[in-house]
Amino acid sequence: MGFGRFFSWVVAVGAAGFLAGCVSQARAGSGGSQGGAGPWPVAQVRVARPTDKLDEVVRFYRDGVGLPEIGSFSGHAGYDGVMLGLPDASIHLEFTRHVDGSPGAAPSRDNLLVLYIPDRAERMRIAQRLARMGYPEVEPENPYWKGKSVTIADPDGYRVVLFDGTFGARPAP
């Protein structure tokens, strides 16, 4: 079983906001979220994923979703990669390509990157921009997302959920 088959690529930016708060608390030296056991030692979070379509995937997330490119590298032990901020380096995505190829496509239609977008008009602008780029809305695997978000498959088949609201809040009617 390859890396791509067991790697469940689930990042909720609501959870990323939680992580950002923990990162901020850790930097400030205050207690983190582990029951008062002291500061959380994590200063940054990176979620990395391989792809055979690096250029297409970067265009999807950078130009379509609108994530800023915060770094890149090439020719490092056979790897090229690009990092995109959520919204900056404290929490970011990394997409890599190896000269020998990647482990394969998305393991299932329920491997999600959930982006919580409280501004409905902005969420629709992103969805429309992606549709113009050739990435239309797809039916979510889990019915929970219906009616409160837009689901779009990236070039590798991983699903991006543009959620209408914030984590824990009800979507606007």
Residue pairs with C-beta under 8 A, 6 or more apart in sequence:
2 103
2 104
3 50
3 103
4 50
4 102
4 103
4 104
4 105
4 106
4 107
5 103
5 104
5 107
6 107
7 49
7 107
8 107
8 111
9 47
9 49
9 106
9 111
9 112
9 113
9 158
10 111
10 112
10 113
10 114
11 47
11 86
11 93
11 113
11 114
12 112
12 114
12 116
12 167
13 86
13 114
13 115
13 116
13 167
14 114
14 116
14 163
14 166
14 167
14 168
15 167
16 45
16 86
16 91
17 116
17 166
17 167
18 33
18 167
19 42
19 45
19 91
20 90
20 91
21 33
22 32
22 33
22 40
22 42
23 40
23 42
23 43
23 44
23 45
23 90
23 91
25 31
25 32
25 33
25 39
25 40
26 32
26 39
26 40
26 41
26 42
26 43
27 43
29 39
30 39
31 37
31 38
31 39
32 38
32 39
32 40
33 40
34 40
43 90
44 89
44 90
44 91
44 92
45 90
45 91
45 92
46 83
46 91
46 92
46 93
46 94
47 92
47 93
47 94
48 81
48 93
48 94
48 95
48 96
49 93
49 94
49 95
49 96
49 158
50 95
50 96
50 97
50 98
50 102
50 103
51 57
51 95
51 96
51 97
51 102
51 155
51 156
52 97
52 101
52 102
52 156
53 155
53 156
54 80
54 81
54 82
54 95
54 96
54 97
56 155
57 95
57 154
57 155
57 156
58 69
58 82
58 84
58 95
59 133
60 130
60 133
60 135
60 154
60 155
61 67
61 84
61 93
61 95
61 154
62 68
62 69
62 82
62 84
63 129
63 133
64 126
64 129
64 130
64 133
64 135
65 115
65 126
65 130
65 160
66 126
66 129
67 84
67 85
67 86
67 87
67 93
68 84
68 85
68 87
68 88
69 82
69 83
69 84
69 85
70 83
70 84
70 85
70 88
70 89
70 92
71 82
71 83
71 89
72 80
72 81
72 82
72 83
73 79
73 80
73 81
74 80
74 81
78 98
78 99
78 100
79 96
79 97
79 98
79 99
80 96
80 97
81 94
81 95
81 96
81 97
82 94
82 95
83 89
83 92
83 93
83 94
84 92
84 93
84 94
84 95
85 91
85 92
86 92
86 93
93 113
105 156
105 157
106 156
106 157
106 158
106 159
108 141
109 141
109 153
109 157
109 159
110 141
110 142
110 159
111 158
111 159
112 158
112 159
112 160
112 161
113 158
113 159
113 160
113 161
114 149
114 160
114 161
114 163
115 160
115 161
115 162
115 163
116 163
116 165
116 166
116 167
117 123
117 126
117 162
117 163
117 164
117 165
118 165
118 166
118 169
120 164
120 172
123 150
123 162
123 163
123 164
124 150
126 162
127 137
127 150
127 152
127 162
130 136
130 152
131 137
135 152
135 153
135 154
135 155
136 152
137 150
137 151
137 152
138 151
138 152
138 153
138 159
139 151
140 146
140 149
140 151
140 159
140 161
141 159
145 151
145 161
145 163
148 163
148 164
148 165
148 171
149 161
149 162
149 163
149 164
149 171
150 161
150 162
151 159
151 160
151 161
151 162
152 159
152 160
152 162
153 159
153 160
154 160
163 171
164 171
164 172
165 171
165 172
